[in-house]
C-alpha cells in the first residue's frame, strides 16, 4: 500500500483519537483499545515507511496514549519510584504465603538456638566457635561485653559487613532453586546462630544491654534475611508447582518475581551494615535513643512489608508489573514498542540467548588468550635468564595476573583490550537486529579506527573504575560498566567522538526519561554480578583447590597450588567476561529504547 493510501485509510481514526486525548475524562478502556490499533499502525509504518514522517507521527501518538493511560500514576515517568511505591509492595502481597512461612520458620529456628543453649551449655561453642566465645567472655570480664563492635574502623567494618550480609541474603535466595528447601536450610543455620548468640548474653544476665546493641542493626538485617527466604521460596515453589504453565515457564516467572523481591532487600542490608559499623559501637549511648531507633526500624518493616502490601493488594486488583509478565526468550524482541526497565532486563537475556554461540565463543577465546599470553611471557623470561623450564616455574610469577586480584598494568591493558573485542561483535549483533526497525544512518555495521580507539578508551575507563572501586562491593561496579557501555553505543551508532557521546549519554539517562530504567537495570544486573563473583571468589576457589589436590597426583605441592590458582583465575575471567557481555547487551537494549523515545 502506498503511504498516501495508508494515511487516507486511517486519518479519521487518528483524528478521533487526538480528540479523545484532549478530553479530561477520557475512558481508559477506549483509550486502551485505540492504543492497540495505533500500535498495529505503527508496526506497519515501521516496516514499510520507516524513513517517512508518518512513522514519527504514529510513534508520538502512541506515546501520548501511553502517558494518558498512566497519567493517574503519580510516578509514571519514573519507573524507579513506581517500583518502590507500588510494584514491590504488590509483589510482597502476592508472595505473602511465602513471607509468612519464611518469618515463622525463622522464629522457630531462633527458638531452637535458644532452647538448645539452655539444655546444652556447650552448644554456643559449637555454633559460634571456641575463639569467639572466649573473646566475648574476655570482653564481659573487662566490663564491655560488646566490644567486638569497636574492633575495626567504622568504614572498613561497614564495607565488610555489607558484603558478607549481601552474600548471605543472596545465598538464601539462590538456594531456593532447590524447590525452596535450600532457602529454608540456610535460614535454619542463621536462625539457630542468632538465637544462640542472643541467649549467650541472656545466660550471663546481659539481656537488656545485648538487646539494645544487637537489634539496633539486627532488626533490619534479620528482616532482610526473612524477605530473602520468601524470595527464594517464591522462586522454588514456581519450579515445584507450575500450574498450567510448563515447568520452565513457571520457573522463569517465579524467578523474576523472586529477583524483584530481592531488590527490596538490598537497601535494608546496606542500612543495617551502616548502622552496625557506625552506631552499634556506641554501647554506652542512652538506652532510650537506641530503643527508639529499634522500634523505628521495626515500625518501618511492619509498615512497608506488611501493612502497605495488604493495603494495596486489597484496594485494587493486583497488577503484575511488566517485569514479571511471562515472556518466552525465544520470542522476538519488540524493539518498536515502549519498554520498561524490567522488560529491558528480560530482553537482554533473550538477546543473549539468541546470540549465545557467538558470545560464548568470544568469551572463551579471550579467556584462553590471557593465560596463554602471560605463560608465554614467563617462558621467554625464564629462557633468557637461563633458569630451568619446569611446570612449577612456568606457572609461577604471574598466576594472579589474569584474575581479579592483581591490578598490574599488563593485566589492566589486557582486560581493556579483551572488553573492546567482546563489545565489537555484540554491537554488530544488535545493529543486525534493529536496523530493519530503527535505521541508524550513520553506522554501517563496521568499526572505523577512530571508533575502535574510542571503544578502547571507554573499556579502559570501565576497567579503571572497577580497579578504583576495588574496596567497594562488586554490586556497584555495574554502574560504570553499564554507563560506559551506553556511551559506546551512542558513539558508534551516531558516529560521535567520545566526549560528545558522553554528554549525550548523560542526557539520555538524566534528561531523556532513562534514569529509572538505568537504575533498575543496574540493580538487577548488580545482584547477579555480586552473586557470581562471591560464588567464584569463595566457594568455587576452595572446591577447585580441593579437587586438584585430591584427584591428581602432583609430586610438587607448589605446582598443585599454582595449577589450582590458574584454574581459579581462568574461572574468574569467564565469569567477568560473561557479566560484561550481559551488561553491554543490556546497555544496547537501553540505548535502543531511549533512542525511540
C-alpha positions in Angstrom: 0.0 0.0 0.0 1.3 3.5 -0.8 1.9 5.8 2.0 -0.8 8.2 0.7 -3.4 5.5 0.7 -2.3 4.3 4.2 -2.8 7.8 5.6 -6.1 8.3 3.9 -7.5 5.0 5.2 -6.5 5.7 8.9 -6.7 9.5 9.0 -10.2 9.7 10.6 -9.3 7.2 13.2 -6.1 9.1 14.2 -8.0 12.4 14.4 -10.7 10.9 16.5 -8.0 9.6 18.8 -6.4 13.0 19.1 -9.8 14.5 20.0 -10.3 11.8 22.7 -6.9 12.6 24.1 -7.9 16.2 24.7 -10.8 15.1 26.9 -10.0 15.3 30.6 -12.2 12.3 31.5 -11.4 10.0 28.6 -12.4 6.4 29.1 -9.3 4.3 29.9 -10.9 1.2 28.2 -11.5 3.1 25.0 -8.0 4.6 25.1 -6.6 1.1 25.6 -8.5 -0.2 22.6 -7.3 2.6 20.4 -3.7 2.2 21.7 -3.7 -1.4 20.4 -4.9 -0.1 17.0 -2.3 2.6 16.8 0.4 0.2 17.8 -0.6 -2.0 14.9 -0.4 1.0 12.5 2.9 1.9 14.0 4.3 -1.6 13.4 3.1 -1.4 9.8 4.7 2.0 9.3 8.0 0.8 10.9 8.1 -2.0 8.3 7.0 -0.1 5.1 7.6 3.6 5.8 10.4 3.6 8.3 12.1 6.7 6.7 8.9 8.7 6.4 7.3 11.2 8.8 4.2 9.1 9.3 6.3 6.7 11.4 7.4 9.6 13.6 3.8 10.9 13.9 2.5 7.5 14.9 5.3 6.9 17.4 4.4 10.3 19.0 0.7 9.5 19.1 1.4 6.1 20.7 3.5 7.8 23.3 0.7 10.3 24.1 -1.8 7.5 24.6 0.6 5.6 26.8 1.0 8.6 29.0 -2.7 9.2 29.1 -3.4 5.7 30.2 -1.0 6.0 33.1 -1.4 9.7 34.0 -3.2 8.7 37.2 0.1 7.2 38.4 1.9 9.9 40.2 5.3 8.5 39.2 4.5 7.3 35.7 7.7 8.8 34.3 9.9 7.4 37.0 9.8 3.6 37.0 12.3 3.5 39.8 9.9 5.3 42.2 6.9 3.4 41.0 8.8 0.2 41.7 9.2 1.1 45.4 5.8 2.7 45.8 3.6 0.1 44.1 5.3 -2.8 42.3 7.4 -4.1 45.2 4.6 -4.0 47.8 2.2 -5.7 45.4 4.8 -8.4 44.7 5.2 -8.9 48.5 1.4 -9.2 48.8 1.4 -11.9 46.1 4.1 -13.7 48.0 2.5 -13.3 51.4 2.2 -17.0 52.0 6.0 -17.4 51.3 6.6 -14.4 53.5 4.6 -15.9 56.4 6.4 -19.2 56.1 9.8 -17.6 56.0 9.1 -15.5 59.1 7.7 -18.2 61.2 10.4 -20.6 60.2 13.0 -18.1 61.2 11.2 -17.6 64.6 11.1 -21.4 65.0 14.9 -21.8 64.3 15.6 -18.8 66.6 13.9 -20.7 69.4 15.8 -23.9 68.5 19.0 -21.9 69.1 17.7 -20.6 72.4 16.4 -23.9 73.9 19.4 -25.8 72.6 21.6 -23.4 74.5 19.5 -23.9 77.6 19.8 -27.7 77.6 23.4 -27.9 76.4 25.9 -25.4 77.9 28.5 -26.2 75.2 26.0 -25.5 72.3 27.2 -21.9 71.9 30.8 -23.1 71.5 29.7 -25.5 68.8 27.7 -22.8 66.9 29.7 -19.7 67.5 33.2 -21.2 67.8 35.5 -21.5 70.7 37.6 -18.5 69.8 34.6 -16.2 69.5 33.1 -17.4 72.8 36.5 -17.0 74.6 36.9 -13.5 73.2 33.3 -12.5 74.3 33.9 -13.8 77.8 37.1 -11.8 78.0 35.1 -8.7 77.0 32.5 -9.4 79.6 35.1 -9.8 82.2 36.6 -6.4 81.2 33.3 -4.7 81.6 32.5 -4.2 77.9 30.7 -7.3 76.7 30.0 -6.0 73.2 33.4 -4.6 72.5 33.5 -6.7 69.3 31.7 -3.9 67.6 34.6 -1.5 68.3 37.5 -3.5 67.0 37.7 -2.1 63.4 37.3 1.3 61.9 33.7 2.3 61.1 34.1 2.4 57.3 36.1 -0.8 56.9 33.7 -2.6 59.2 30.6 -1.3 57.3 32.0 -2.4 53.9 32.9 -5.9 55.2 29.6 -6.4 56.9 27.6 -5.2 53.9 29.5 -7.5 51.6 29.1 -10.5 54.0 25.4 -9.9 54.6 24.6 -9.4 50.9 26.3 -12.7 50.3 24.2 -14.4 52.9 21.0 -12.9 51.5 21.9 -14.0 48.0 22.8 -17.4 49.3 19.4 -17.7 51.0 17.7 -16.6 47.8 19.5 -18.7 45.2 19.4 -21.8 47.4 15.6 -21.6 46.8 16.2 -23.1 43.4 16.2 -26.5 45.2 12.4 -26.5 45.4 12.6 -23.8 48.2 14.2 -26.3 50.6 17.6 -24.7 50.1 16.4 -21.3 51.4 14.9 -22.9 54.5 18.2 -24.8 55.1 20.2 -21.5 55.1 17.6 -19.8 57.2 17.8 -22.7 59.6 21.5 -22.1 60.1 21.1 -18.3 60.5 18.2 -18.6 62.8 19.9 -21.0 65.2 23.0 -18.9 65.2 21.1 -15.7 66.1 19.1 -17.5 68.8 22.3 -19.0 70.3 24.1 -15.6 70.2 21.2 -13.8 71.9 20.8 -16.4 74.7 24.6 -16.4 75.3 24.2 -12.9 76.8 20.8 -13.7 78.5 22.5 -16.6 80.3 25.1 -14.1 81.7 22.5 -11.5 82.8 23.2 -9.1 79.9 19.9 -9.3 78.0 19.0 -5.6 78.0 22.5 -4.4 77.1 22.8 -7.0 74.3 19.3 -6.4 73.0 19.9 -2.7 72.6 23.1 -3.3 70.7 22.4 -6.4 68.6 18.9 -5.4 67.5 20.0 -1.8 66.7 21.1 -3.2 63.4 19.7 -6.7 63.6 16.1 -5.6 63.1 16.7 -4.6 59.5 19.4 -7.3 59.0 17.0 -10.1 60.1 14.2 -8.6 58.2 16.4 -8.8 55.1 17.1 -12.5 55.8 13.4 -13.3 56.2 12.5 -11.5 52.9 15.4 -13.2 51.1 13.9 -16.5 52.3 10.5 -15.5 51.0 12.1 -14.6 47.6 13.8 -18.0 47.5 10.6 -19.8 48.3 8.8 -17.9 45.6 11.3 -19.0 43.1 11.4 -22.6 44.3 7.7 -23.1 44.5 7.3 -21.9 40.9 9.5 -24.8 39.9 7.7 -27.2 42.1 4.1 -26.2 41.2 4.0 -25.0 37.6 0.2 -25.0 37.4 -1.0 -24.6 33.8 2.4 -23.4 32.5 5.3 -25.6 31.6 7.8 -26.1 34.4 10.4 -23.9 32.7 8.0 -21.1 32.0 6.7 -21.2 35.6 10.3 -21.2 36.9 11.2 -18.2 34.8 8.2 -16.2 36.0 8.7 -17.2 39.7 12.5 -16.4 39.4 11.7 -12.9 38.1 9.3 -12.3 41.0 11.9 -13.5 43.4 14.6 -11.3 42.0 12.3 -8.3 42.2 11.5 -9.1 45.9 15.3 -9.4 46.5 15.8 -5.9 45.2 13.9 -4.7 48.2 16.3 -6.5 50.5 19.4 -4.6 49.3 18.6 -1.2 51.0 17.7 -3.0 54.2 21.0 -4.9 54.3 23.1 -1.8 53.4 21.4 0.4 56.0 21.8 -2.4 58.6 25.5 -2.6 57.8 25.9 1.1 58.1 24.2 1.1 61.5 26.3 -1.8 62.7 29.5 -0.2 61.5 28.9 3.3 62.7 26.4 3.2 65.5 26.4 -0.2 67.2 29.9 0.6 68.6 28.4 3.2 70.9 27.3 0.7 73.6 27.1 3.4 76.2 24.7 5.6 74.3 21.4 6.4 76.2 19.2 3.4 76.2 16.0 5.3 75.2 17.6 6.5 72.0 18.7 3.0 71.0 15.3 1.6 71.9 13.6 4.3 69.9 15.7 3.5 66.8 15.0 -0.2 67.1 11.2 0.5 67.3 11.5 2.9 64.4 13.2 0.2 62.2 10.6 -2.4 63.3 7.8 0.0 62.6 9.1 0.7 59.1 9.5 -3.0 58.3 5.9 -3.7 59.5 4.5 -0.7 57.6 6.3 -1.3 54.3 6.4 -5.1 54.2 3.1 -5.9 55.9 0.7 -3.0 56.1 1.3 -1.4 52.7 1.3 -4.6 50.7 -2.0 -5.6 52.3 -3.5 -2.2 51.7 -2.5 -2.0 48.0 -3.4 -5.7 47.4 -6.9 -5.4 48.9 -7.7 -1.9 47.5 -7.4 -2.9 43.8 -6.8 -5.9 41.6 -3.1 -6.7 41.9 -1.4 -5.7 38.7 1.5 -7.8 37.6 4.3 -5.4 36.8 5.7 -5.7 33.3 8.9 -7.0 34.8 7.1 -10.2 35.8 4.9 -10.8 32.7 5.8 -14.1 31.2 7.9 -13.8 28.1 9.4 -16.6 26.2 13.1 -15.9 25.5 12.6 -17.4 22.0 10.0 -14.8 21.1 11.4 -11.8 19.1 12.2 -8.6 21.0 9.7 -5.9 20.3 12.1 -3.0 19.5 9.3 -0.7 18.3 7.3 -0.9 21.5 7.7 1.2 24.6 9.7 -0.9 27.0 10.2 -0.5 30.8 13.3 -1.3 32.7 12.0 -4.7 33.7 11.3 -5.6 30.1 14.7 -4.4 29.0 16.2 -6.7 31.7 14.3 -9.7 30.3 15.0 -8.7 26.7 18.8 -8.6 27.5 18.6 -12.3 28.3 16.5 -13.0 25.2 19.2 -11.3 23.1 22.0 -13.1 24.9 20.2 -16.4 24.2 19.7 -15.7 20.6 23.4 -15.0 20.0 24.7 -17.3 22.7 27.0 -19.4 20.5 28.9 -16.3 19.2 29.1 -14.6 22.6 30.4 -17.7 24.4 32.9 -18.3 21.6 34.3 -14.8 22.1 34.3 -15.2 25.9 36.3 -18.5 25.8 38.7 -17.1 23.2 39.8 -14.2 25.4 39.7 -16.4 28.4 42.3 -18.6 26.8 44.4 -15.8 25.3 45.0 -14.1 28.6 46.7 -17.0 30.4 48.5 -18.1 27.2 50.0 -14.6 26.9 51.3 -14.5 30.5 52.6 -18.1 30.4 54.3 -17.3 27.1 55.9 -14.2 28.6 57.0 -16.2 31.6 58.6 -18.9 29.3 60.6 -16.2 27.4 61.8 -14.5 30.6 62.9 -17.9 32.1 64.6 -18.9 28.9 66.6 -15.7 28.6 67.6 -15.7 32.2 68.9 -19.3 31.9 66.6 -20.7 34.6 65.2 -24.2 34.3 61.9 -24.6 32.5 59.7 -26.7 34.8 56.0 -26.8 35.2 56.2 -25.1 38.6 58.4 -22.2 37.3 56.4 -21.7 34.2 53.1 -21.4 36.1 54.7 -19.3 38.8 55.2 -15.5 38.8 52.1 -14.4 37.1 49.4 -16.8 38.1 47.4 -13.9 39.6 47.9 -11.6 36.7 44.8 -12.9 34.9 42.5 -12.9 37.9 40.7 -10.1 39.6 43.2 -9.6 42.4 46.4 -8.3 40.7 45.9 -4.9 39.1 49.2 -4.7 37.4 49.3 -2.6 34.2 49.7 -5.6 31.9 46.5 -7.1 33.3 44.6 -3.8 33.0 45.8 -3.4 29.4 44.8 -6.9 28.6 41.4 -6.6 30.1 40.8 -3.3 28.3 41.6 -5.0 25.0 39.5 -8.0 25.8 36.4 -6.0 26.7 36.8 -3.9 23.5 36.9 -7.1 21.3 34.0 -8.6 23.2 32.0 -5.4 22.6 32.5 -5.2 18.8 30.6 -8.4 17.9 27.9 -7.5 20.4 27.4 -4.1 18.8 27.2 -5.8 15.4 24.7 -8.3 16.6 22.4 -5.5 17.9 22.8 -3.5 14.7 21.8 -6.5 12.6 18.7 -7.0 14.8 17.4 -3.4 14.9 18.5 -1.9 11.5 15.3 -3.0 9.8 13.2 -1.4 12.6 15.3 1.6 13.6 17.7 2.6 10.8 20.9 4.2 12.0 22.0 6.1 9.0 25.4 7.0 10.4 26.5 3.4 11.2 27.2 0.8 8.5 28.0 -2.1 10.7 31.7 -1.7 10.5 34.1 -0.1 13.0 36.4 2.6 11.9 39.9 3.1 13.5 38.6 6.1 15.4 35.6 4.2 16.8 37.9 1.3 17.9 40.2 3.8 19.7 37.2 5.4 21.3 35.9 1.9 22.4 39.3 1.2 23.9 39.1 4.4 25.9 35.6 3.5 27.2 36.5 -0.1 28.1 39.7 1.3 29.7 37.6 3.7 31.7 35.4 0.8 32.8 38.4 -1.2 33.9 39.8 1.8 35.8 36.6 2.3 37.7 36.5 -1.3 38.7 40.1 -1.0 39.9 39.2 2.2 41.8 36.1 0.6 43.3 38.1 -2.4 44.5 37.4 -1.7 48.1 33.7 -1.4 47.5 31.2 -4.1 46.7 31.1 -5.9 43.3 27.4 -4.7 43.3 28.5 -1.2 42.4 30.9 -1.9 39.6 27.9 -2.4 37.3 27.1 1.3 37.3 30.3 2.4 35.4 30.2 -0.6 33.2 26.6 0.0 32.1 27.1 3.7 31.6 30.3 3.4 29.6 28.6 0.7 27.5 25.8 3.1 26.8 28.3 5.8 25.8 29.9 3.3 23.4 26.5 2.7 21.6 25.9 6.4 21.3 29.5 6.9 19.9 29.3 4.0 17.4 25.7 4.3 16.2 25.7 8.1 16.0 29.4 8.4 14.9 30.2 10.9 17.7 33.5 11.4 19.4 33.9 10.0 22.9 33.3 13.3 24.7 30.2 14.2 22.7 28.9 10.7 23.2 29.5 11.0 26.9 27.3 14.1 27.2 24.6 12.6 25.0 24.5 9.5 27.2 24.2 11.7 30.3 21.3 13.5 28.6 19.6 10.2 27.8 19.9 8.9 31.3 19.0 12.1 33.2 17.1 14.1 30.7 15.5 11.5 28.4 13.5 9.5 30.9 16.2 6.9 31.2 17.1 7.2 34.8 14.5 4.8 36.1 15.3 2.0 33.6 19.1 2.7 34.1 18.9 2.3 37.8 16.6 -0.8 37.6 18.9 -2.5 35.2 22.0 -1.6 37.3 20.4 -3.1 40.5 19.2 -6.2 38.7 22.5 -6.9 37.0 24.4 -5.9 40.1 22.7 -8.6 42.2 23.5 -11.2 39.5 27.1 -10.0 39.4 27.5 -9.9 43.1 26.3 -13.5 43.4 28.6 -14.7 40.6 31.7 -13.1 41.9 31.2 -14.0 45.5 30.5 -17.6 44.4 33.6 -17.6 42.3 35.9 -16.0 44.9 34.8 -18.1 47.9 33.1 -21.4 47.4 34.4 -22.4 43.9 38.0 -21.4 44.8 38.2 -23.8 47.7 36.5 -26.6 45.8 38.9 -26.3 42.9 41.9 -26.5 45.2 40.5 -29.5 46.9 39.7 -31.1 43.6 43.2 -30.7 42.2 45.0 -31.9 45.3 42.7 -34.9 45.9 42.2 -36.2 42.4 45.6 -35.7 40.7 48.9 -36.9 41.7 51.1 -33.9 41.8 54.5 -34.5 43.4 55.2 -30.8 43.9 52.8 -29.1 46.3 53.8 -25.7 44.8 52.8 -27.0 41.4 49.4 -28.1 42.7 48.9 -24.7 44.3 49.9 -22.9 41.0 47.6 -25.1 38.9 44.6 -24.5 41.2 45.3 -20.8 41.2 45.5 -20.7 37.4 42.2 -22.5 37.2 40.7 -20.1 39.7 41.9 -17.1 37.6 40.6 -18.6 34.4 37.2 -19.2 36.1 37.2 -15.6 37.4 37.8 -14.3 33.8 35.0 -16.5 32.3 32.6 -15.0 34.9 33.8 -11.4 34.4 33.6 -11.6 30.6 30.1 -13.2 30.8 29.0 -10.5 33.2 30.4 -7.7 31.0 28.8 -9.2 27.9 25.4 -9.2 29.7 25.9 -5.6 30.9 26.9 -4.5 27.4 23.8 -6.2 25.9 21.6 -4.5 28.5 23.1 -1.1 27.6 22.3 -1.8 23.9 18.7 -2.6 24.8 18.6 0.6 26.9 20.0 2.7 24.1 17.5 1.5 21.5 14.6 2.1 23.9 15.8 5.6 24.8 16.5 6.3 21.1 12.9 5.5 20.2 11.6 8.0 22.8 
